[in-house]
Amino acid sequence: MKTSRGGATDTVRFANRSEEEFAKILDFYGIRWEYEPRTFPLEWDDRGRVIESFNPDFYLPECDLFIELTTLKQSLVTRKNRKVRRLRELYPGVNIKIFYGRDFRQLLLKYGLRPTAAAR
């Protein structure tokens, strides 16, 4: 788990540029975040071993909110939506929000940032 309270994005290895830009926005506004802090088991085999899990991109502890970005490959949206639905079924007390590509682009534009190729 990687955490930040501003300016620590340089020490985190993000999976993609969109995650890094999102973290910088959170840092700018002083919003504490954790990067991929928890894995939620979603499916088990007959022996009880986890065969599918979900690891949301960010957790905002002060909001008790997980955030998943789906900005790179929109073809993965259906799969991620299914995982989020399953997470909500198994863990009804967990708050999670998906940021789709269009949501992320609007967020960047709102804050005067130019969307990267990864967010287009």
C-alpha positions as CSV (number, residue, x, y, z in Angstrom):
1,M,0.0,0.0,0.0
2,K,1.3,3.4,-0.9
3,T,-0.1,6.5,0.8
4,S,0.2,10.2,0.3
5,R,-0.7,13.5,1.8
6,G,0.7,15.6,-1.0
7,G,3.8,15.5,-3.1
8,A,4.5,11.8,-2.7
9,T,3.4,10.8,-6.2
10,D,7.1,10.6,-7.2
11,T,7.7,7.6,-4.9
12,V,4.7,5.5,-6.1
13,R,4.9,3.3,-9.2
14,F,1.5,3.7,-10.8
15,A,0.2,1.2,-13.4
16,N,-0.5,4.0,-15.9
17,R,-0.2,7.7,-16.4
18,S,-3.9,8.4,-15.7
19,E,-3.5,7.1,-12.1
20,E,-0.5,9.3,-11.6
21,E,-2.4,12.4,-12.9
22,F,-5.3,11.5,-10.6
23,A,-3.0,11.3,-7.6
24,K,-1.5,14.7,-8.5
25,I,-5.0,16.2,-8.4
26,L,-5.6,14.6,-5.0
27,D,-2.2,15.9,-3.8
28,F,-2.9,19.4,-5.0
29,Y,-6.1,19.5,-3.0
30,G,-4.6,17.9,0.1
31,I,-6.8,14.8,-0.2
32,R,-5.1,11.9,1.5
33,W,-5.1,8.7,-0.6
34,E,-3.8,5.2,-0.6
35,Y,-2.8,3.4,-3.8
36,E,-4.1,-0.1,-4.3
37,P,-4.4,-0.7,-0.5
38,R,-6.7,-3.7,-0.4
39,T,-7.6,-6.8,-2.4
40,F,-11.2,-8.0,-2.3
41,P,-11.7,-11.7,-3.0
42,L,-14.6,-12.2,-5.4
43,E,-14.7,-15.9,-6.2
44,W,-13.3,-19.0,-4.7
45,D,-12.8,-22.6,-5.9
46,D,-14.1,-25.7,-4.3
47,R,-11.2,-25.7,-1.8
48,G,-11.8,-22.2,-0.7
49,R,-8.9,-20.7,-2.6
50,V,-9.4,-17.3,-4.1
51,I,-9.6,-17.5,-7.9
52,E,-10.7,-14.0,-8.7
53,S,-10.2,-10.7,-6.8
54,F,-10.5,-7.0,-7.3
55,N,-8.0,-4.4,-6.2
56,P,-9.4,-0.8,-6.6
57,D,-6.9,1.8,-7.7
58,F,-7.3,4.3,-4.8
59,Y,-8.8,4.6,-1.4
60,L,-9.6,8.0,0.1
61,P,-9.7,7.3,3.9
62,E,-11.2,10.6,4.9
63,C,-14.2,9.9,2.5
64,D,-14.2,6.1,3.1
65,L,-14.3,5.7,-0.7
66,F,-12.5,3.4,-3.1
67,I,-12.0,4.7,-6.7
68,E,-11.4,2.6,-9.8
69,L,-10.2,4.4,-12.9
70,T,-11.1,2.8,-16.3
71,T,-9.4,5.3,-18.6
72,L,-7.0,3.3,-20.6
73,K,-8.9,0.4,-22.3
74,Q,-12.6,1.0,-22.4
75,S,-12.9,-2.6,-23.6
76,L,-12.2,-3.5,-19.9
77,V,-15.2,-1.5,-18.7
78,T,-17.6,-4.4,-18.8
79,R,-15.3,-6.6,-16.8
80,K,-14.6,-3.9,-14.2
81,N,-18.3,-3.2,-13.9
82,R,-19.0,-6.9,-13.3
83,K,-16.3,-6.9,-10.6
84,V,-17.7,-3.8,-8.9
85,R,-21.2,-5.3,-8.9
86,R,-19.8,-8.5,-7.3
87,L,-17.8,-6.4,-4.8
88,R,-21.0,-4.6,-3.8
89,E,-22.9,-7.9,-3.4
90,L,-20.2,-9.4,-1.2
91,Y,-19.1,-6.3,0.7
92,P,-22.2,-4.1,0.9
93,G,-20.6,-1.7,3.3
94,V,-17.7,-0.8,0.9
95,N,-18.2,2.5,-1.0
96,I,-16.7,2.5,-4.5
97,K,-16.9,4.8,-7.5
98,I,-15.8,4.1,-11.0
99,F,-14.3,6.9,-13.0
100,Y,-14.8,6.2,-16.7
101,G,-12.7,7.7,-19.5
102,R,-15.1,10.5,-20.1
103,D,-15.4,11.3,-16.3
104,F,-11.6,11.5,-16.1
105,R,-11.2,13.7,-19.1
106,Q,-13.8,16.1,-17.7
107,L,-12.0,16.2,-14.4
108,L,-8.7,17.0,-16.1
109,L,-10.4,19.8,-18.2
110,K,-12.1,21.2,-15.1
111,Y,-8.8,21.6,-13.4
112,G,-7.1,23.1,-16.5
113,L,-5.0,20.0,-17.3
114,R,-4.6,18.6,-20.7
115,P,-5.6,14.9,-21.0
116,T,-2.7,12.6,-21.8
117,A,-2.9,10.1,-24.6
118,A,-3.7,7.5,-21.9
119,A,-6.9,9.3,-20.9
120,R,-8.2,9.9,-24.5
